[in-house]
């Protein structure tokens, strides 16, 4: 393990061991202070966030983009402060911490026993949304996580999410898709963070007027298992309570090849994500490159993800 990896692991460990013990008001102030310091430094993550917001809010002035990126960093650090503290939250705090709209799409799908795929972008606090599902709805679910370096950091994320009631599968190894399909055929719930895929298997979509790639997994799972595919978007307001919406189901097209159906469904997913992000851009935590035009030309060292951060999520 390199010195940088040891430092990264130690910092995350410090967050989960120390921040969760702070009073909530102190954690809120700490998160805002760290966010503002990071924003003022204008590192590559902040610059990338601003560049992404420029696509989401076309025509925004430099001043407006600066306001958005500052709010975006505060939202991002709110996610981290909440996530570090989630293991110490009471059941009531979790239940009261999230108020989703149109949740009947989810509860009806669960009751029907056909399996449900929830697909989310990196908005607000997807971990809190997951904890709410396992706590308020009493429904366990399966998700996947990218294998992070160092391995001890990946283990921390897995332990953290399993502690919230999630089954976590490693993205690598080639077995995750089959396990997810089995869970869905058994009437289970699968949750995937699903707006960024830089692999060759990603599906090209139009996202805010430009080409991007998103994972095929949610659409393929729905096709192969008959599960309901539901987009979800999340956002914060000025209260301690996170807001969200479960969007209407994305139907499997009646005609076309598997690839054609996957393309249509993934585009519909992208459109649902875009509607939520356009309404609440500051709560979209995309500090990495997403659009294909931003990936080319690739840097000489092969890095294609400015500002990549360890959130342990993948689709």
C-alpha positions in Angstrom: 0.0 0.0 0.0 1.4 3.4 -1.0 1.7 6.3 1.4 -1.1 8.1 -0.4 -3.4 5.0 -0.1 -2.6 4.7 3.6 -3.5 8.4 4.1 -6.7 8.1 2.1 -7.8 5.0 4.1 -6.9 6.7 7.4 -8.9 9.8 6.6 -12.0 7.9 5.7 -11.5 5.8 8.9 -11.3 9.0 10.9 -14.5 10.2 9.4 -16.5 7.2 10.3 -15.0 6.9 13.8 -15.0 10.6 14.8 -17.6 12.6 12.7 -20.4 10.3 13.7 -19.8 11.2 17.4 -20.2 14.9 16.7 -23.4 16.8 17.5 -25.4 17.2 14.3 -25.1 21.0 14.3 -21.3 20.7 14.7 -21.1 18.2 11.8 -23.2 20.5 9.6 -20.8 23.5 10.3 -17.8 21.3 9.8 -19.0 20.1 6.4 -19.8 23.6 5.2 -16.4 24.8 6.3 -14.5 22.1 4.5 -16.7 22.6 1.4 -15.9 26.3 1.3 -12.2 25.7 1.8 -12.2 23.2 -1.1 -14.2 25.5 -3.3 -11.8 28.4 -2.7 -8.8 26.2 -3.6 -10.4 25.5 -7.0 -8.8 22.1 -7.4 -9.5 20.0 -10.4 -12.6 18.4 -8.9 -14.2 21.9 -8.3 -13.3 23.0 -11.8 -14.8 19.8 -13.3 -17.9 20.3 -11.3 -18.2 23.8 -12.7 -17.6 22.6 -16.2 -20.4 20.0 -15.8 -22.8 22.6 -14.5 -22.1 24.7 -17.5 -23.7 21.9 -19.6 -26.6 21.5 -17.2 -27.3 25.3 -17.1 -26.4 26.5 -20.6 -25.8 30.2 -20.8 -25.0 30.6 -17.1 -22.6 33.4 -16.4 -19.2 32.7 -14.7 -20.7 34.2 -11.5 -23.7 31.9 -11.7 -21.4 28.9 -12.2 -19.3 29.9 -9.3 -22.4 30.1 -7.1 -23.5 26.7 -8.3 -20.1 25.1 -7.7 -20.0 26.5 -4.2 -23.5 25.2 -3.5 -22.5 21.9 -5.1 -19.5 21.5 -2.8 -21.6 22.2 0.2 -24.1 19.6 -0.9 -21.3 17.1 -1.6 -19.9 17.6 1.9 -23.3 17.4 3.4 -23.5 13.9 1.8 -20.2 13.0 3.4 -21.1 14.4 6.9 -24.4 12.5 6.8 -22.8 9.3 5.5 -20.2 9.3 8.3 -22.9 9.8 10.8 -25.6 7.4 9.4 -24.4 4.4 11.3 -25.1 6.3 14.5 -28.5 7.6 13.5 -31.6 6.2 15.3 -34.3 4.4 13.3 -36.5 7.4 13.7 -33.9 9.7 12.5 -33.4 7.7 9.3 -37.2 7.4 8.8 -37.7 11.1 9.2 -34.6 12.1 7.2 -36.0 11.4 3.8 -39.4 12.3 2.3 -39.7 10.8 -1.3 -42.6 11.7 -3.6 -44.5 9.2 -5.6 -43.1 6.3 -3.6 -46.1 4.3 -4.6 -44.3 3.3 -7.8 -41.8 1.5 -5.6 -44.1 0.0 -3.0 -46.5 -1.2 -5.7 -43.7 -2.9 -7.5 -42.4 -4.5 -4.3 -46.0 -5.7 -3.5 -46.4 -7.2 -6.9 -43.4 -9.4 -6.3 -41.9 -8.9 -9.8 -38.6 -7.4 -8.7 -37.6 -3.7 -8.9 -34.5 -2.0 -10.2 -34.0 1.5 -8.7 -31.5 3.6 -10.8 -30.1 6.8 -9.4 -27.6 9.5 -10.4 -25.1 10.8 -7.9 -27.5 13.2 -6.3 -27.8 14.3 -2.6 -27.3 11.2 -0.4 -28.1 7.9 -2.1 -26.9 6.0 1.1 -29.6 7.8 3.2 -32.2 6.8 0.6 -31.0 3.2 0.8 -31.1 3.3 4.6 -34.7 4.7 4.4 -35.7 1.8 2.2 -34.4 -0.8 4.5 -35.7 1.0 7.6 -39.1 2.6 6.7 -40.1 0.0 4.0 -38.4 -2.9 5.7 -37.1 -4.0 2.4 -33.5 -5.2 2.0 -31.8 -4.7 -1.4 -28.7 -5.5 -3.4 -26.2 -3.1 -4.9 -22.7 -3.1 -6.4 -19.6 -1.3 -5.4 -16.4 -0.5 -7.3 -13.3 -2.1 -5.9 -11.4 0.8 -4.6 -7.7 1.1 -3.7 -6.5 0.4 -1.1 -8.5 -2.7 -0.5 -9.0 -1.7 3.1 -11.0 1.3 1.9 -13.2 -0.9 -0.2 -13.7 -3.1 2.9 -14.7 0.0 4.9 -17.4 1.0 2.3 -18.7 -2.6 2.2 -19.0 -2.8 5.9 -20.6 0.6 6.1 -23.3 -0.2 3.6 -23.9 -3.7 4.9 -24.4 -2.1 8.3 -27.2 -0.1 6.7 -28.9 -3.3 5.5 -27.6 -3.5 2.0 -26.2 -6.5 0.3 -23.0 -5.3 -1.5 -21.5 -7.1 -4.5 -18.1 -6.3 -6.0 -18.4 -4.8 -9.5 -15.4 -6.7 -10.8 -15.2 -10.4 -11.3 -18.1 -10.8 -13.7 -20.6 -12.4 -11.3 -22.5 -9.4 -10.1 -25.0 -9.3 -13.0 -26.0 -12.9 -12.6 -26.5 -12.4 -8.8 -28.6 -9.2 -9.4 -30.7 -11.1 -11.9 -31.4 -13.9 -9.4 -32.4 -11.4 -6.7 -34.8 -9.8 -9.1 -36.3 -13.1 -10.3 -37.0 -13.8 -6.6 -38.9 -10.6 -6.4 -36.1 -8.6 -4.7 -34.9 -5.0 -5.0 -31.8 -3.8 -6.7 -30.4 -0.3 -6.4 -27.8 1.1 -8.8 -26.1 4.4 -9.2 -26.2 4.6 -12.9 -25.4 7.8 -14.8 -21.7 7.3 -15.6 -20.1 4.5 -17.5 -16.7 4.9 -19.2 -16.4 1.3 -20.3 -16.8 0.0 -23.8 -20.1 -1.5 -22.9 -21.7 1.8 -22.0 -24.8 2.9 -23.9 -24.5 6.2 -25.7 -27.2 8.7 -24.8 -28.1 12.3 -25.3 -27.6 14.0 -22.0 -28.3 17.8 -21.8 -27.8 18.0 -25.6 -24.5 16.2 -25.8 -23.3 12.5 -26.0 -22.5 10.6 -22.9 -22.3 6.9 -21.9 -24.4 5.3 -19.3 -24.4 1.7 -18.1 -26.6 -0.9 -19.8 -27.1 -2.9 -16.7 -30.4 -1.4 -15.4 -32.2 -1.8 -18.8 -30.7 -5.3 -19.4 -31.8 -6.5 -15.9 -35.3 -5.2 -16.5 -35.5 -7.0 -19.9 -34.1 -10.3 -18.7 -36.0 -10.6 -15.5 -39.3 -8.7 -16.0 -38.4 -6.4 -13.1 -39.7 -2.9 -12.9 -37.2 -0.2 -13.8 -37.7 3.0 -11.7 -35.5 6.2 -12.0 -35.0 8.1 -8.7 -33.7 11.6 -8.2 -32.8 13.2 -4.9 -32.2 16.7 -3.6 -31.8 18.8 -0.5 -33.7 21.8 0.6 -32.9 24.1 3.5 -34.1 21.6 6.1 -32.3 18.6 7.6 -34.7 16.4 5.5 -33.7 15.1 2.1 -36.3 15.2 -0.7 -36.7 12.7 -3.6 -38.9 11.5 -6.3 -39.6 8.0 -7.7 -40.3 8.5 -11.4 -42.8 6.4 -13.4 -41.6 3.0 -14.6 -39.5 2.8 -17.8 -41.3 0.2 -20.0 -39.5 -2.4 -22.1 -40.2 -1.6 -25.8 -42.5 -4.1 -27.5 -40.3 -4.4 -30.6 -36.6 -4.2 -31.5 -33.5 -6.1 -30.8 -32.1 -6.4 -27.3 -29.5 -3.7 -28.1 -32.3 -1.4 -29.5 -34.5 -1.9 -26.5 -31.5 -1.2 -24.2 -30.7 2.0 -26.0 -34.3 3.3 -25.8 -34.6 2.4 -22.1 -31.3 3.9 -21.2 -32.1 7.1 -23.0 -35.4 7.3 -21.0 -33.4 6.8 -17.8 -31.0 9.6 -18.9 -34.0 11.9 -19.5 -35.4 11.2 -16.1 -32.1 11.9 -14.5 -31.8 15.1 -16.5 -35.2 16.4 -15.3 -34.1 16.0 -11.7 -30.7 17.4 -12.2 -32.0 20.4 -14.1 -34.3 21.2 -11.2 -31.6 20.8 -8.5 -28.2 21.0 -10.3 -26.3 21.9 -7.1 -27.2 18.5 -5.6 -25.6 16.6 -8.5 -22.2 15.5 -7.3 -20.4 14.9 -10.6 -16.8 15.9 -10.0 -15.6 13.6 -12.8 -15.7 13.8 -16.6 -18.9 12.5 -18.0 -19.6 13.7 -21.6 -17.7 12.0 -24.4 -16.4 15.3 -25.7 -14.8 16.0 -22.4 -13.0 12.6 -22.5 -11.1 13.4 -25.7 -8.2 13.9 -26.2 -7.2 11.7 -23.3 -4.3 12.9 -21.2 -1.0 11.2 -21.9 -1.1 9.3 -18.6 -4.4 7.7 -19.5 -6.4 9.5 -16.8 -9.9 10.1 -18.0 -11.5 11.2 -14.8 -10.6 14.6 -13.4 -11.3 14.9 -9.8 -12.3 11.3 -9.3 -13.3 10.6 -5.7 -13.8 7.5 -3.7 -17.5 7.1 -3.3 -17.5 3.3 -3.8 -20.4 3.4 -6.2 -20.8 2.1 -9.7 -23.5 0.6 -11.9 
